[in-house]
Amino acid sequence: MTTAMSGLLHGLKNAATFALEKVPRLLATLPLPAWRGDVVDLRDPPGARRPFDEIPLRQSAACSNRVLLDYAKRGMVWDTLHHFSATRRGGVRVDGATLSCVLKVCGSLTDRVLGEQLHCLCVKCGYDRGEISVGTSLVDMYMKCCSIREGRDVFEGMPKKNVVTWTSLLTGYAQGGMHSEVMALFFRMRAEGIWPNPFTFASVISAVASQGELDLGQRVHAQSVKFGCRSTVFVCNSLMNMYAKCGVVEEAKSVFYWMETRDMVSWNTLMAGLQLNDRELEALQVFHESQFSMGTLTQSTYATVIKLCANLKHLALARQLHSCVLKHGFHLAGNVMTALSDVYSKCGELVDALNIFLTTTGSQNVVSWTAIISGCIQNGDIPLAAVFFNRMREDSIEPNEFTYSAMLKASLQILPLQIHAQVIKANHQHIPYVGTALLSSYSKFGSTEEALSIFRMIDQKDVVAWSAMLSCYAQAGDCEGAVYLFIKMAIQGMKPNEYTISSVIDACACPSAGVDQGRQFHAISIKYRYHDAICVSSALVSMYSRKGNIESARIVFERQRDRDLVSWNSMISGYAQHGYSMKAIETFQQMEAAGIEIDGITFLAVIMGCTHNGLVAEGQHYFDSMVRDHKISPTMEHYACMVDLYSRAGKLDETMSLIGDMPFPAGAMVWHTLLGACRVHKNVELGKFAADRLLSLEPHDSATYVLLSNIYAAAGKWKERDEVRKLMDSRKVKKEAGCSWIQIKNKVHSFIAFDKSHPMSDQIYAKLKAMTNRLKQEGYSPNTSFVLHDMTEEQKEAMLVTHSERLALAFGLIATPPGTPLQIVKNLRVCGDCHMVMKMVSMTEDREIIMRDCSRFHHFNAGACSCGDFW
C-alpha cells in the first residue's frame, strides 16, 4: 500500500493537486489490508484517521484542508480542532481555506477566546484583510459569539466584501435583537451595489418581524420578489412569520398558497401564525390539510398542534395526538411532552400533566419545569407549585424569566418579597417580562412606590410594562400619576395599545379625577382606533357611569360591536349606582337573552339596583335565582346587599333571620350595613347590637362610633352619645371629616364644613346666604333633626348651611354660566336637609346637579331626585 501511494504521489501531477483531488477517494474506497489485525471502517472518520496518519509527505495544506473540511461537515468539531493543532505542530503551512474552516468551527462552539487566538493568527499570516473568505468567517465567528462590536470592526476593516459577508453581519445583528441596525445595514448594502441572496432576505425579514413594522416588511417583500427569491422556500417561510407577527394573517396565508413548493416548516409557520392571531380553528384546519399533503408529521408539527389544543382546551384531540406521539416515537422529545403537559394542565387534567412530567425525568429542563409550575397555578394548587419551584432549584435547574413571572402571578398567597430577592440574585429584575410581573405583584398589595421603583429599573420597557404601571396607578386611584406616566410614555415615542388606553381610562374613573379627564382619553382611544376594542369600550362604560355621566355610558354600551361579561356588568352596575333600577333589570334580561354566562358580580349589580329603589321582592327573586338556577354560592358581598335591601325597607326581623342563616359568620360589611339601617329607622337596641359586633371586628373604624353616637343623639340619649365619643378618644379614633369636591375648568376645588380657605370664600358665603333666603321664600324650612348635637336651633341651622356639599354647590353656581350642569362628589352620605336643598336649587336655578356620595349617585333635576328620596 505504501509503495503504491508513493508512486502515485510522485506521478505527473504535483502532490498538492493530487491530494486535493484523489486522496479522499482513495481513503474511502481503496481495498487495504487491516493494520496489525485491527478491523478498520474506512468510511468512518475515526477509522479513516489511522490510515491518514500513515500517509507520508502529508505536509500539503490542501491535503490537510480536505480532512478539516470533512471533519467540519460531519460536525466533529473537536477532531477538527485537534487536527488543526497537530498540523500546526507539524509545520504545515496554513492558508485562507484552513483558517476559514477552523473559524467556522469556532463559531459553532461560540468560544470567543479561541476565536480571538485564531484572529491573531489570521493577522500574523496576513489573511485578515486580503482574503474575503477569512474576513467573512471572522465576522461570522464574532457574531455567533455575541461579540457584535468586534464583528463590526472586522467588517469595516475589510477592503472587499461580498454578499456572504454582509449576510453574516446582518444575521448577527438580527440575532442580537438590534433590528433597526439590520435595516440600516441592508439599505447601505443595496446602496453599495451588493445583490442580496435568499439568506440575506431571511435575516432582514426576521428583523422586520421582531419590530412589527408592516410597511417596512412589505418593501422588503417586494425586494425579495425583484431579486428572484419569490419561490425560495425558507424566504417564504420568513415572510409568513413576518406577516403573522404584524397581525395581517391573510397576507401570510396568501404567501403560503402562492408557494410552488412547501416543506413542513411552511405548514408549521402558517399554523403558528394563525395561532398567534387567535385563529386556532383555522390552524387546526391547516393541520388536517398538512396530513394529506406532507404525510409524516414532524416533532415541531406535533408541538405546534398540541399548543393549539391547549389554547382551545380541546382535550379529546390532545389525547389523540398523545397517542400519535407515542406511536411515532416522539415520547422522548422534550418540547412535545412539555406541550402535552401544558395542554392537560389547561384542560383541568392536572394529574395527567403531572404523570407526563414525572415520566420524562431524562428530558426535564427549565421549560418543562416552568410549564408544570404554571399548570399547578392555573389549577389553583399554589402549594404544589411552590414545592416544584423549590425542587427545581434543588435539581440545579435555574429558573428563567418565565418561571419567575409565573410564580409572581400566582396569587396573594406568595408574597412578592419571597420571589423578589431570588430575582435580584439571578439578575432578572431588568428583564421586561420579569419586571412587569414583579410590579404587577406589588400593585396587588397597593404598593405603588415599590412598583414604580421596579418599573424604573426595567431595561428597554415595552408597552406591556408601561400598561402594567398604568394599571397599578388605576388600582391605587391615582389619576394624576397615571396621566403623568401616559404623557411620559408618549414623549418617549412608545405607542400605546388597547390595554394601555383601558388602564388610563380606569384611572380616570377614580373620585379625585377631573370630570373631563376621561373624555379626553376617550378621544385618544378614537385617534388610535382602539375605541371598539372590548377592553377599552368596557372601561369607557365603567368610567362614564362612575363619573356620573350614565347617558354617555349607555351610548358607548349600545355602540359596542361585541360585548363581554365585563361590558354587561359595567352597564348594569352603572344603572344600579345611578338609581335606575328598572333599566338595570331590563339590561340583565337582555344579557340573559343574549346567552352570556352570568357570574356573581352580575347578580350583585342587579340586586344592588333593587336595593336602591326598595324593590324587595325583585331583589329576593334574583338572589334565589342566583343560588337555585345558576348554582352560584353567595359571597359576603351578596349577603351584605340583601341585608341592605331588607333593612332599608324596614324589614329588620327578616334581616336578622337572613344573617342567622348565613353559611359563614357575618363580616364587618354586613354589620355596618345593618347599623346604617338602624340609624335611618332609629332602632337603638338593634343598632347597639350591630355596633358591638362591628367593634369586635374593627375596633378602629371611626364610622361605627359615628353611626352609633348619631343613633343615640337622634333618640335624645345624650349621655350614651357622650360615652361613645369618650370611647373614641380613649382609643384614639378620629372621625373622618366630611369633604366635597367640584371641578371647574379642569381644576378640582375641595371644601369641608365651615371652610373659609378658598380664595373666593367671601363670594361663596354671600351666594350661600342669598340662596338660602330664596329657598325659604319658596317654602324651605331647615330640618335641624339632622344636626345631632345638643345646641340651639339657630346654631343647628347655621351648621346645616355650612355643610361641605352646600359650599361646593354655592361655588359652582357663581363660577359657571347659568344652566351649566354641576357635578359634586362627597366622601360621606349626603344628609337629608342638604338633599332637599339640592332638589330645590335644581328647580330655582334651572340646573342639573349630579351628586356622588359614599353609596350612590343622585341626579337632581327640576326639583326631583333620581333616588326618589329613598337612599
C-alpha positions in Angstrom: 0.0 0.0 0.0 2.8 2.4 1.0 4.6 1.7 -2.3 1.5 2.3 -4.4 0.8 5.5 -2.6 4.4 6.8 -3.0 4.2 6.0 -6.7 1.1 7.9 -7.2 2.3 10.9 -5.1 5.4 11.2 -7.3 3.4 11.0 -10.6 2.9 13.6 -13.2 0.7 15.8 -11.0 2.1 17.6 -8.1 1.4 16.4 -4.6 -0.9 19.2 -3.6 -3.1 18.8 -6.6 -3.3 15.0 -6.2 -4.1 15.3 -2.5 -6.9 17.8 -3.2 -8.5 15.6 -5.9 -7.6 12.0 -5.1 -6.7 11.3 -1.5 -10.3 11.3 -0.1 -11.4 8.9 -2.8 -8.5 6.6 -2.0 -9.0 6.7 1.7 -12.7 5.8 1.3 -12.5 3.1 -1.5 -9.1 1.6 -1.9 -9.0 -2.0 -0.5 -6.2 -2.0 2.0 -5.2 -4.7 4.5 -6.0 -4.2 8.1 -3.2 -2.9 10.3 -2.0 -5.4 12.9 -5.2 -7.4 12.9 -7.5 -4.4 13.5 -10.7 -4.2 11.6 -10.9 -0.6 10.2 -14.0 1.0 8.6 -12.5 3.5 6.2 -15.8 5.2 5.7 -15.9 6.1 9.4 -13.8 9.2 10.2 -12.2 7.8 13.4 -11.3 4.6 11.4 -10.1 6.7 8.5 -7.8 8.7 10.7 -5.2 5.9 11.2 -4.5 5.2 7.5 -4.3 9.0 7.0 -1.7 9.2 9.8 0.4 6.6 7.9 0.4 8.6 4.7 3.9 10.1 4.2 4.5 13.6 2.9 1.3 15.0 4.4 2.8 18.4 4.7 0.4 19.7 1.9 -2.1 22.3 3.2 -4.6 21.2 0.6 -4.5 17.6 1.9 -4.9 18.8 5.5 -7.7 21.2 4.5 -9.7 18.3 2.9 -9.6 16.4 6.2 -10.5 19.5 8.2 -13.4 20.1 5.9 -14.6 16.5 6.2 -14.5 16.7 10.0 -16.3 20.0 10.0 -19.0 18.7 7.6 -19.6 15.8 9.9 -19.9 18.0 12.9 -16.8 16.6 14.6 -15.7 20.0 15.9 -13.1 18.7 18.4 -11.5 16.4 15.9 -11.3 19.4 13.6 -9.5 21.5 16.2 -7.2 18.6 17.2 -6.2 18.0 13.6 -5.6 21.7 13.1 -3.4 21.8 16.2 -1.5 18.8 15.0 -0.9 20.1 11.5 0.4 23.4 13.1 2.8 21.5 15.3 3.9 19.5 12.2 4.9 22.7 10.4 2.2 22.5 7.7 1.5 26.0 6.2 -2.0 27.3 6.8 -3.8 29.1 4.1 -7.1 31.1 3.9 -9.2 27.9 3.5 -7.7 26.4 6.6 -8.4 29.5 8.7 -11.9 29.9 7.3 -12.8 26.3 8.2 -11.4 26.5 11.7 -13.1 29.8 12.3 -16.5 28.4 11.3 -16.0 25.5 13.8 -15.0 28.1 16.5 -18.3 30.0 15.8 -20.3 26.8 16.2 -18.7 26.4 19.7 -19.3 30.1 20.5 -15.8 30.1 22.0 -14.7 33.8 21.9 -11.3 33.2 23.5 -10.3 30.6 20.9 -11.8 32.9 18.2 -9.6 35.8 19.3 -6.5 33.5 19.2 -7.4 32.5 15.7 -7.9 36.1 14.8 -4.4 36.8 15.9 -3.1 34.0 13.7 -5.0 35.5 10.8 -3.3 38.8 11.4 0.1 37.2 11.7 -0.4 35.3 8.5 -1.8 38.3 6.7 -5.2 36.8 5.8 -7.4 39.1 7.9 -7.8 41.7 5.2 -6.7 40.1 2.0 -8.9 37.1 2.0 -12.7 37.7 1.8 -13.4 34.2 3.0 -11.3 34.7 6.1 -12.7 38.1 6.9 -16.3 36.7 6.4 -15.5 33.8 8.7 -14.2 36.2 11.3 -17.3 38.3 11.1 -19.5 35.2 11.4 -17.5 33.9 14.3 -17.7 37.1 16.3 -21.4 37.5 15.6 -22.1 33.9 16.8 -20.1 34.6 19.9 -22.3 37.7 20.6 -19.3 40.0 20.1 -21.2 42.3 17.8 -18.8 45.3 18.1 -15.7 43.2 17.3 -17.5 41.6 14.3 -18.5 45.1 13.1 -14.8 46.3 13.4 -13.6 43.3 11.3 -16.3 44.1 8.8 -15.5 47.7 8.4 -11.8 46.9 8.1 -12.3 44.6 5.1 -11.3 46.3 1.8 -13.7 44.0 -0.1 -16.9 42.4 0.9 -19.3 40.0 -0.8 -22.9 39.1 -0.1 -21.9 36.4 2.3 -20.0 38.9 4.4 -23.0 41.3 4.5 -25.4 38.5 5.3 -23.2 37.3 8.2 -23.2 40.8 9.7 -26.9 41.2 9.2 -27.7 37.8 10.8 -25.6 38.7 13.8 -27.4 42.0 14.4 -30.8 40.3 13.9 -30.0 37.5 16.4 -28.7 40.2 18.8 -32.0 42.0 18.7 -30.6 45.1 17.1 -33.3 45.2 14.5 -33.0 48.9 13.5 -29.3 48.4 12.7 -30.3 45.4 10.5 -32.4 47.6 8.3 -29.8 50.4 8.1 -27.2 47.9 7.0 -29.5 46.4 4.5 -30.1 49.7 2.9 -26.4 50.5 2.9 -25.7 47.2 1.3 -28.1 48.0 -1.5 -26.6 51.4 -1.9 -23.1 49.9 -2.4 -24.5 47.7 -5.2 -24.4 44.3 -3.4 -27.1 42.0 -4.6 -28.8 40.3 -1.6 -29.3 36.5 -1.7 -32.1 34.4 -0.1 -30.2 34.1 3.2 -29.9 37.9 3.4 -33.6 38.3 2.9 -34.3 35.7 5.6 -32.3 37.7 8.2 -33.8 41.0 7.2 -37.4 39.7 7.2 -36.7 38.2 10.6 -35.7 41.6 12.0 -38.8 43.2 10.5 -41.0 40.6 12.1 -39.5 41.3 15.5 -40.2 45.1 15.0 -43.7 44.5 13.7 -43.2 47.1 11.0 -45.7 46.1 8.3 -44.8 48.9 5.8 -41.1 48.0 6.0 -41.9 44.3 5.7 -43.9 44.9 2.5 -41.0 46.8 1.0 -38.6 44.0 1.8 -41.1 41.5 0.4 -41.1 43.5 -2.9 -37.3 43.5 -3.0 -37.2 39.7 -2.5 -39.5 39.2 -5.5 -37.4 41.6 -7.5 -34.2 39.6 -6.8 -35.9 36.2 -7.7 -36.5 34.8 -4.2 -40.2 34.5 -4.6 -40.0 30.7 -4.8 -37.3 30.2 -2.2 -39.0 28.1 0.5 -37.2 29.5 3.6 -37.7 33.1 2.4 -41.4 32.5 2.0 -41.4 30.9 5.5 -39.8 34.0 6.9 -42.4 36.2 5.1 -45.3 34.2 6.6 -43.8 34.6 10.0 -43.3 38.4 9.5 -46.9 39.0 8.3 -48.3 36.9 11.1 -46.4 38.9 13.7 -47.6 42.1 12.1 -51.2 40.9 12.5 -52.0 40.6 8.8 -52.5 36.8 8.8 -54.4 37.0 5.4 -51.1 38.1 3.8 -49.3 35.2 5.4 -51.9 32.8 4.0 -51.5 34.4 0.6 -47.8 33.8 0.6 -48.4 30.2 1.7 -50.8 29.4 -1.0 -48.6 31.0 -3.7 -45.6 28.9 -2.8 -44.8 26.4 -5.5 -43.0 24.1 -3.0 -43.7 23.8 0.7 -41.8 21.9 3.4 -43.0 21.0 6.9 -41.6 24.3 8.2 -44.0 26.1 5.9 -47.0 24.3 7.3 -45.8 24.8 10.9 -45.2 28.5 10.3 -48.7 29.1 9.0 -50.2 27.2 11.9 -48.2 29.1 14.4 -49.1 32.4 12.7 -52.8 31.6 12.8 -52.5 30.6 16.5 -50.7 33.9 17.2 -53.6 35.8 15.8 -56.2 33.9 17.8 -57.4 31.8 14.8 -56.9 28.4 16.3 -59.7 26.7 14.4 -58.2 27.8 11.1 -54.9 26.5 12.3 -56.4 23.1 13.1 -57.9 23.0 9.5 -54.4 23.7 8.2 -53.1 20.9 10.3 -55.6 18.5 8.7 -54.5 19.7 5.3 -50.9 19.1 6.1 -51.6 15.5 6.9 -52.8 14.9 3.4 -50.0 16.9 1.7 -47.0 16.0 3.8 -47.8 12.6 5.2 -45.4 12.1 8.1 -45.6 14.8 10.7 -42.5 16.2 12.4 -41.7 16.8 16.0 -42.2 20.5 15.6 -45.7 19.9 14.0 -46.9 17.9 16.9 -45.6 20.6 19.4 -47.4 23.3 17.4 -50.7 21.4 17.1 -50.7 20.4 20.8 -50.3 24.1 21.7 -53.4 24.8 19.6 -55.3 22.2 21.6 -54.1 24.0 24.8 -55.5 27.3 23.6 -58.8 25.8 22.5 -58.9 23.4 25.6 -59.6 20.6 23.1 -58.9 17.7 25.4 -60.2 14.9 23.1 -57.9 15.9 20.2 -55.0 16.3 22.6 -55.4 12.7 23.8 -55.5 11.5 20.1 -52.3 13.5 19.4 -50.8 12.0 22.6 -51.4 8.5 21.1 -49.8 9.5 17.8 -46.8 10.9 19.7 -46.3 7.6 21.4 -46.9 5.7 18.2 -44.3 7.6 16.2 -41.6 7.6 18.9 -41.7 11.2 19.9 -42.3 10.4 23.6 -38.6 11.4 24.3 -38.9 14.8 22.6 -38.9 17.3 25.4 -40.8 20.1 23.6 -43.6 17.7 22.6 -44.0 16.2 26.1 -43.9 19.7 27.6 -46.7 20.8 25.3 -48.7 17.7 26.3 -48.2 18.5 30.0 -49.3 22.1 29.3 -52.5 21.1 27.4 -53.5 18.7 30.2 -53.0 21.4 32.7 -55.1 24.0 30.8 -57.8 21.4 30.3 -58.0 20.8 34.1 -56.4 17.4 34.0 -53.5 18.2 36.4 -53.0 14.6 37.3 -52.3 13.6 33.7 -50.0 16.6 33.4 -48.1 15.5 36.5 -47.8 11.9 35.2 -46.2 13.1 31.9 -43.8 15.4 33.7 -42.7 12.8 36.2 -42.2 10.1 33.5 -39.9 12.4 31.5 -37.2 12.8 34.1 -34.4 12.4 31.5 -35.6 15.4 29.4 -36.7 17.8 32.1 -35.4 21.3 31.6 -36.3 24.8 32.6 -39.2 24.9 30.1 -40.8 21.7 31.3 -40.4 22.8 35.0 -42.0 26.2 34.2 -44.9 24.5 32.4 -45.7 22.2 35.3 -45.4 25.1 37.8 -47.8 27.2 35.7 -50.1 24.3 35.4 -50.3 23.9 39.2 -51.0 27.6 39.5 -53.7 27.5 36.8 -55.5 24.7 38.6 -55.3 26.5 42.0 -52.7 24.3 43.6 -50.4 27.1 44.7 -48.6 25.0 47.5 -47.7 22.3 44.9 -46.4 25.0 42.6 -44.1 26.3 45.4 -42.9 22.7 46.0 -42.0 22.2 42.4 -40.3 25.6 42.3 -38.1 24.6 45.3 -37.5 21.1 43.9 -36.4 22.6 40.5 -33.7 24.6 42.2 -32.6 21.6 44.3 -32.1 19.8 41.0 -29.8 22.5 39.8 -32.3 23.8 37.2 -32.0 27.6 37.3 -35.4 29.3 36.9 -35.7 31.7 33.9 -37.7 34.8 33.5 -40.9 32.9 32.6 -40.6 30.8 35.8 -40.3 33.8 38.0 -43.1 35.5 36.1 -45.4 32.5 36.7 -44.6 32.5 40.4 -45.2 36.2 40.7 -48.6 35.9 39.0 -49.6 33.0 41.3 -51.8 34.7 43.9 -51.6 36.7 47.0 -50.5 33.6 48.8 -47.0 34.1 47.6 -45.6 37.4 48.7 -43.6 39.3 46.0 -40.8 39.8 48.6 -40.2 36.0 48.7 -39.5 35.9 44.9 -38.0 39.4 44.5 -34.8 38.5 46.3 -34.3 35.5 44.1 -35.0 37.6 41.0 -32.3 40.1 42.1 -29.9 37.2 42.7 -30.5 35.9 39.2 -30.2 39.4 37.8 -33.5 39.1 36.1 -35.1 42.3 37.5 -34.1 44.3 34.5 -35.9 41.9 32.0 -39.2 43.4 30.9 -41.1 40.2 31.3 -40.0 39.7 34.9 -40.0 43.3 35.9 -43.6 43.7 34.7 -44.8 40.6 36.6 -43.0 41.9 39.7 -44.5 45.4 39.6 -48.0 43.8 39.0 -47.5 41.6 42.0 -46.7 44.6 44.2 -49.6 46.6 42.8 -52.0 43.8 44.1 -50.8 44.8 47.6 -51.3 48.5 46.8 -47.5 49.1 47.0 -47.4 51.7 44.3 -44.0 53.1 45.3 -42.3 49.7 45.2 -44.0 49.0 41.8 -42.7 52.4 40.5 -39.1 51.7 41.7 -39.2 48.3 39.8 -40.6 50.0 36.7 -37.7 52.4 36.7 -35.2 49.5 36.8 -36.6 47.7 33.7 -34.4 47.9 30.7 -36.0 48.7 27.3 -39.5 49.0 28.7 -42.1 47.6 26.3 -45.8 48.6 26.0 -46.7 45.8 28.4 -44.5 47.3 31.2 -46.0 50.7 30.6 -49.5 49.3 30.7 -48.9 47.4 33.9 -47.6 50.5 35.6 -50.6 52.5 34.4 -52.9 49.7 35.8 -51.1 50.0 39.1 -52.0 53.7 39.3 -55.5 52.9 38.3 -55.9 50.3 41.1 -54.5 52.9 43.5 -56.9 55.5 42.3 -54.1 57.8 41.3 -55.3 59.6 38.2 -52.6 62.3 38.3 -49.8 59.7 38.4 -51.4 57.7 35.5 -51.8 60.8 33.3 -48.3 61.9 34.0 -46.9 58.4 33.1 -49.0 58.3 29.9 -47.6 61.7 28.8 -44.1 60.5 29.6 -44.7 57.3 27.6 -45.9 59.4 24.6 -42.8 61.7 24.9 -40.5 58.6 24.7 -42.2 57.6 21.5 -43.9 54.4 22.8 -47.2 53.8 21.0 -50.0 52.7 23.4 -52.1 49.6 22.8 -55.7 48.9 23.8 -54.7 47.8 27.2 -52.7 50.9 27.8 -55.7 53.1 26.9 -58.1 51.0 29.0 -55.8 51.2 32.1 -55.5 55.0 31.9 -59.3 55.3 31.4 -59.8 53.2 34.5 -57.6 55.6 36.4 -59.8 58.5 35.2 -62.8 56.9 36.9 -61.4 57.5 40.5 -63.2 60.1 42.6 -60.3 62.6 42.5 -60.1 62.6 38.7 -61.4 65.5 36.7 -64.8 65.1 35.0 -63.4 65.8 31.6 -60.2 63.8 32.0 -61.8 60.5 30.9 -63.5 62.2 28.0 -60.1 63.3 26.7 -58.8 59.8 26.8 -61.9 58.7 25.0 -60.8 61.0 22.2 -57.3 59.5 22.3 -58.8 56.0 22.0 -60.6 57.1 18.9 -57.4 58.6 17.5 -55.6 55.3 17.9 -58.7 53.4 16.7 -58.9 51.4 19.9 -62.4 52.6 20.9 -64.0 49.5 19.5 -61.7 47.1 21.5 -63.8 45.4 24.2 -61.4 46.3 27.0 -61.4 50.0 26.0 -65.2 50.3 25.4 -65.9 48.4 28.7 -63.5 50.7 30.5 -65.4 53.7 29.0 -68.8 52.4 30.1 -67.4 51.9 33.7 -65.7 55.3 33.7 -68.6 57.3 32.4 -71.0 55.7 34.8 -68.7 56.2 37.8 -68.2 59.8 36.9 -71.9 60.5 36.8 -72.5 60.5 33.0 -74.7 57.5 32.7 -76.1 58.7 29.3 -72.6 58.6 27.8 -72.1 55.2 29.3 -75.3 54.0 27.7 -74.2 55.4 24.3 -70.9 53.6 24.4 -72.5 50.4 25.5 -75.0 50.4 22.7 -72.3 51.1 20.1 -70.2 48.2 21.2 -69.9 45.7 18.3 -69.0 42.9 20.8 -69.8 42.7 24.4 -68.2 40.5 27.0 -69.2 39.9 30.6 -67.3 43.0 31.8 -69.3 45.2 29.4 -72.7 43.9 30.7 -71.7 44.0 34.3 -70.4 47.6 33.9 -73.7 48.8 32.4 -75.9 47.0 34.9 -73.8 48.3 37.8 -73.9 51.8 36.4 -77.7 51.8 36.2 -77.8 50.4 39.7 -75.5 53.1 41.1 -77.5 55.9 39.5 -80.8 54.6 40.8 -82.2 53.4 37.5 -83.3 50.0 38.9 -85.7 49.1 36.1 -83.1 49.8 33.4 -80.7 47.6 35.3 -83.2 44.8 35.4 -84.0 45.3 31.7 -80.3 45.1 30.8 -79.9 42.0 32.9 -82.8 40.4 31.0 -81.2 41.3 27.7 -77.9 39.8 28.9 -79.8 36.5 29.7 -81.4 36.5 26.3 -78.0 37.0 24.6 -76.8 33.8 26.2 -74.0 35.5 28.1 -72.8 33.4 31.1 -73.8 35.3 34.2 -71.5 35.5 37.3 -71.8 36.6 40.9 -70.8 40.2 40.0 -73.8 40.4 37.6 -76.2 39.4 40.3 -74.6 41.7 42.9 -75.2 44.6 40.5 -78.8 43.8 39.8 -79.6 43.2 43.5 -77.9 46.5 44.3 -80.2 48.2 41.8 -83.2 46.7 43.6 -81.8 47.9 46.9 -81.5 51.5 45.8 -85.2 51.6 44.9 -86.7 49.4 47.6 -87.7 46.6 45.2 -87.6 43.9 47.9 -89.5 41.2 46.0 -87.4 41.6 42.9 -84.2 41.5 44.8 -85.2 38.4 46.6 -86.1 36.8 43.3 -82.7 37.4 41.8 -80.9 36.2 44.9 -82.9 33.0 44.8 -82.3 32.6 41.1 -78.6 33.0 41.6 -78.5 30.1 44.0 -81.1 27.9 42.5 -80.8 28.3 38.8 -77.2 29.4 38.3 -75.6 27.4 41.2 -73.6 30.4 42.3 -72.7 30.4 46.0 -73.4 33.8 47.7 -70.5 35.7 49.0 -70.2 38.1 51.8 -71.0 41.0 49.4 -74.2 39.3 48.2 -75.4 38.8 51.8 -74.5 42.4 52.7 -76.5 43.6 49.7 -79.5 41.5 50.8 -79.2 42.9 54.4 -79.2 46.4 52.9 -82.3 45.5 50.8 -84.3 44.3 53.8 -83.1 46.8 56.3 -83.6 49.9 54.1 -87.2 48.7 53.7 -87.6 48.5 57.4 -87.7 44.6 57.5 -85.3 44.3 60.4 -86.7 41.0 61.6 -86.2 39.4 58.1 -82.7 41.0 58.1 -81.7 39.2 61.4 -83.2 36.0 60.1 -81.1 36.2 57.0 -77.9 37.0 59.0 -78.6 33.9 61.2 -79.0 31.7 58.2 -75.7 32.7 56.6 -73.3 29.7 56.0 -70.4 31.7 57.5 -70.1 34.3 60.2 -71.3 37.7 59.2 -68.4 40.1 58.4 -67.9 43.8 59.1 -69.6 44.7 55.8 -72.9 43.0 56.9 -72.9 44.6 60.4 -72.0 48.0 59.0 -74.9 47.8 56.6 -77.3 46.9 59.4 -76.0 49.6 61.6 -76.7 52.3 58.9 -80.2 51.0 58.6 -80.7 51.2 62.3 -79.8 54.9 62.2 -82.3 55.5 59.4 -85.1 53.6 61.3 -83.9 54.9 64.8 -83.7 51.3 66.2 -81.4 51.9 69.2 -81.3 48.3 70.6 -80.5 46.6 67.3 -78.1 49.4 66.4 -76.2 48.8 69.7 -76.1 45.1 69.0 -74.8 45.6 65.5 -72.2 48.2 66.7 -70.9 45.8 69.4 -70.4 43.1 66.7 -68.7 45.6 64.4 -66.4 47.0 67.1 -65.2 43.5 67.9 -64.2 43.1 64.3 -62.9 46.6 63.5 -62.3 48.5 66.8 -60.6 51.4 65.0 -63.2 52.1 62.3 -64.5 55.7 63.0 -67.7 55.2 61.0 -69.0 52.7 63.6 -68.6 55.1 66.5 -70.1 58.0 64.5 -73.2 56.0 63.5 -73.8 54.7 67.0 -73.4 58.1 68.5 -75.8 59.5 65.9 -78.4 56.8 66.8 -78.2 57.8 70.4 -78.3 61.5 69.6 -81.4 61.0 67.3 -83.1 59.2 70.2 -82.1 62.0 72.7 -79.8 59.8 74.6 -77.0 62.4 75.1 -75.3 60.5 77.9 -74.9 57.4 75.8 -73.7 59.5 72.9 -71.1 61.2 75.1 -69.9 57.8 76.3 -69.4 56.7 72.7 -67.4 59.9 72.0 -65.2 59.3 75.0 -64.6 55.8 73.9 -63.4 57.1 70.6 -61.0 59.5 72.3 -59.6 56.8 74.6 -59.0 54.5 71.6 -57.5 57.4 69.7 -60.0 57.0 66.9 -60.6 60.1 64.8 -63.7 60.9 62.9 -63.3 61.2 59.1 -64.1 64.8 58.1 -66.8 65.3 55.6 -65.4 66.7 52.3 -66.9 67.6 49.0 -65.2 68.2 45.6 -66.3 70.1 42.5 -64.4 70.5 39.2 -64.4 73.9 37.4 -62.4 74.5 34.3 -60.2 71.4 34.8 -59.4 72.3 38.4 -60.8 70.4 41.3 -61.9 72.5 44.3 -62.4 70.8 47.7 -64.4 72.0 50.7 -65.0 71.0 54.3 -67.7 72.2 56.7 -67.2 75.9 57.8 -64.4 76.1 55.2 -63.1 79.7 54.6 -59.8 78.8 53.0 -61.0 79.2 49.4 -59.8 82.4 47.6 -63.4 83.2 46.8 -64.7 82.4 50.3 -66.5 85.8 50.7 -68.4 85.4 47.4 -69.3 81.8 48.3 -70.8 82.7 51.6 -72.6 85.6 50.1 -74.1 83.3 47.5 -74.9 80.7 50.2 -76.9 83.3 52.2 -78.8 84.6 49.1 -79.5 81.1 48.1 -80.9 80.1 51.5 -83.1 83.2 51.7 -84.6 82.5 48.3 -85.2 78.8 49.2 -87.1 80.0 52.3 -89.3 82.2 50.2 -90.0 79.0 48.2 -91.1 77.2 51.3 -87.8 75.7 52.6 -87.6 75.0 56.3 -84.3 73.7 57.7 -84.6 70.2 59.1 -82.4 70.5 62.2 -83.0 66.9 63.2 -80.1 66.1 61.0 -77.8 68.1 63.4 -77.0 65.6 66.1 -75.6 68.0 68.6 -77.1 69.4 71.8 -77.3 73.1 70.8 -79.9 75.7 70.0 -82.0 75.7 66.8 -80.2 78.7 65.4 -76.8 77.1 65.9 -78.1 73.9 64.3 -79.4 75.9 61.3 -76.1 77.7 60.9 -74.3 74.3 61.0 -76.6 72.9 58.2 -76.0 75.9 56.0 -72.2 75.4 56.0 -72.1 71.7 55.1 -69.3 71.0 52.6 -71.7 70.0 49.8 -73.5 73.3 50.1 -70.3 75.2 49.9 -69.3 73.3 46.8 -72.8 74.0 45.3 -72.6 77.7 46.0 -69.1 77.9 44.4 -70.4 76.0 41.4 -73.3 78.4 40.9 -71.0 81.5 40.9 -68.2 80.0 38.9 -70.1 78.7 36.0 -72.5 80.3 33.4 -76.3 79.8 34.1 -77.7 76.5 33.0 -74.3 74.7 33.3 -74.7 71.2 34.9 -72.8 70.8 38.2 -71.2 67.6 39.5 -70.3 67.3 43.2 -68.6 64.4 45.0 -68.8 63.8 48.7 -66.9 61.2 50.8 -69.8 60.7 53.2 -73.5 60.1 52.9 -75.4 63.3 52.0 -77.7 64.5 54.8 -81.4 64.7 54.3 -81.6 68.5 54.6 -78.8 69.0 52.0 -80.6 66.5 49.8 -83.8 68.7 50.0 -81.7 71.9 49.2 -80.2 70.3 46.1 -83.6 69.4 44.8 -84.9 72.9 45.3 -81.8 74.6 43.9 -82.1 72.4 40.7 -85.5 74.0 40.2 -84.9 77.6 41.3 -81.6 77.8 39.4 -82.7 75.7 36.5 -79.6 73.5 36.9 -78.9 69.7 36.6 -76.9 68.7 39.7 -75.2 65.3 39.9 -74.0 64.3 43.3 -72.0 61.2 44.2 -72.0 60.4 47.9 -70.5 57.3 49.5 -73.2 55.0 48.5 -74.7 56.1 45.1 -75.4 58.9 42.6 -78.2 61.5 42.9 -79.4 63.2 39.8 -81.2 66.4 40.8 -83.3 68.0 38.1 -86.4 70.2 38.1 -86.9 69.7 41.8 -86.7 65.9 41.9 -84.0 63.3 42.6 -83.4 60.1 40.7 -83.3 58.2 44.1 -87.0 59.0 44.7 -85.9 60.1 48.3 -85.0 56.5 49.0 -81.4 56.3 50.0 
